[in-house]
Amino acid sequence: MKLITFQTKEALSALQKTGILIADTSYMDMKKSAVPYAWIAREMNKKKIYPQKGEQYPIWAWAKCGGFSAPRKRKNYFDVQQKKLIKITFEKPNDEVLLSDYMAYSFILSGHIVPKTKEEYQQFLQKMNHYLPALKGFVRQEESGQSVAKIFPAIEKTWGRIFNLKSNVWQACVWNIKMSEVRKIEVLNDPKSLFGTMNPKRKDGTRPNWKKTYLKFLK
């Protein structure tokens, strides 16, 4: 399977030096991502995609983005300084890759259910309206209260729906990237553009609402 990942220069250096790249938590926003990352790691094990070198967290890559393999470059309206300026194209055996729906994953990052229908999501929002800020805080390891901890397991049970690829943007998780799997390395030097992101600020300062877009794929 052909995949593309956007990495830092430090990651490229590690790959070239050791011949293998694994996730390094010192370069990850663990406060924001620890809960979803730990969950996706457990799901990889459940699906018998096991760590090979004692990896704790996966590397994220792109498998499909509309008619492309990864997001195209975007206009950098706000002079954002990107750290991930290395584009690595590589190939992995299908049985070492866990695909998921990028748009559906947006619900997880907010601590919401991944809905099966539009009606189910509307009912969730109405029922949980009081808890929505706390749910987001829970997945970001912020203060959320015991009441959220009690209702969270039922929400987490719906997260497996991200593996039903309904939208046309697919992300991939792998435990590592071996140098022998790399097909192309590109250094991205255009400061006027953003690379590897589906969530850049538009010219008016807003960002895409992927939850809203994903709901269009549901009944």
Residue pairs with C-beta under 8 A, 6 or more apart in sequence:
1 63
1 91
1 92
1 93
1 94
1 97
1 172
2 63
2 69
2 89
2 90
2 91
2 183
3 61
3 62
3 63
3 69
3 89
3 90
3 91
3 92
3 97
3 172
3 174
4 61
4 62
4 69
4 70
4 87
4 88
4 89
4 90
4 196
5 59
5 60
5 61
5 62
5 87
5 88
5 90
5 177
5 196
6 70
6 84
6 85
6 86
6 87
6 88
6 188
6 195
6 196
7 15
7 21
7 84
7 86
7 88
8 27
8 83
8 84
8 85
8 86
9 85
9 86
10 27
11 21
11 24
11 27
11 86
12 86
12 88
12 185
14 21
14 24
15 21
15 88
15 177
15 179
15 182
16 179
19 178
19 179
19 180
20 53
20 176
20 177
20 178
20 179
21 59
21 176
21 177
21 178
22 53
22 55
22 59
22 175
22 176
23 55
23 56
23 57
23 58
23 59
25 56
25 57
27 83
28 37
28 57
30 37
31 140
31 141
31 142
32 109
32 140
34 141
35 138
35 139
35 140
35 141
36 105
36 108
36 109
36 139
37 57
37 58
38 57
39 108
39 156
39 159
40 58
40 98
40 100
40 173
41 56
41 57
41 58
43 98
43 160
43 163
44 50
44 58
44 98
44 173
44 175
45 51
47 98
48 95
49 95
49 96
49 97
49 98
49 175
50 175
51 175
52 175
52 176
53 175
53 176
55 175
55 176
58 98
58 173
58 174
58 175
59 173
59 174
59 175
59 176
59 177
60 171
60 172
60 173
61 90
61 171
61 172
61 173
61 174
62 69
62 70
62 71
62 170
62 171
62 172
62 196
63 69
63 97
63 99
63 170
63 171
63 172
64 168
64 169
64 170
65 71
65 72
65 168
65 169
65 170
65 198
66 168
66 169
69 89
70 87
70 196
71 195
71 196
71 197
71 198
73 188
73 190
73 193
73 194
73 195
74 193
74 194
74 195
74 197
74 200
75 192
75 193
75 194
75 200
75 203
76 191
76 192
76 193
76 194
76 200
77 200
77 201
77 202
77 203
78 201
78 205
79 191
80 194
80 200
80 201
81 191
82 188
82 194
82 195
84 195
84 196
85 187
85 188
85 189
85 195
86 185
86 186
86 187
86 188
87 184
87 185
87 186
87 188
87 195
87 196
88 177
88 182
88 184
88 185
88 186
89 182
89 183
89 184
89 185
89 186
90 177
90 181
90 182
90 183
91 181
91 183
92 172
92 174
92 177
92 181
96 174
96 175
97 172
97 173
97 174
98 163
98 172
98 173
98 174
99 163
99 165
99 170
99 171
99 172
100 162
100 163
100 165
100 170
100 171
100 172
100 173
101 162
101 163
101 164
101 165
101 166
101 167
101 169
101 170
101 171
101 214
102 167
102 169
102 170
102 171
102 198
102 210
103 166
103 167
103 169
103 210
103 211
103 213
103 214
103 217
104 114
104 161
104 162
104 164
104 166
104 167
104 214
105 162
105 171
106 210
106 211
106 214
107 113
107 114
107 115
107 211
107 214
108 114
108 139
108 159
108 162
109 139
110 132
110 135
110 136
110 139
110 211
111 132
111 135
111 136
111 137
111 138
111 139
111 152
111 155
112 121
112 124
112 132
112 135
112 155
112 211
113 120
113 121
113 124
113 155
113 158
113 159
114 158
114 159
114 160
114 161
114 162
115 121
115 124
115 158
115 161
115 215
115 218
116 158
116 161
116 218
117 218
117 219
118 215
118 218
118 219
121 215
121 218
125 132
128 135
128 151
131 147
131 148
131 151
134 144
134 145
134 147
134 148
135 144
135 148
135 152
135 155
137 143
137 144
137 148
138 144
138 148
138 149
138 152
166 214
166 217
166 218
167 213
167 214
167 217
169 198
188 195
194 200
198 208
198 210
199 207
199 208
199 210
200 207
201 207
202 208
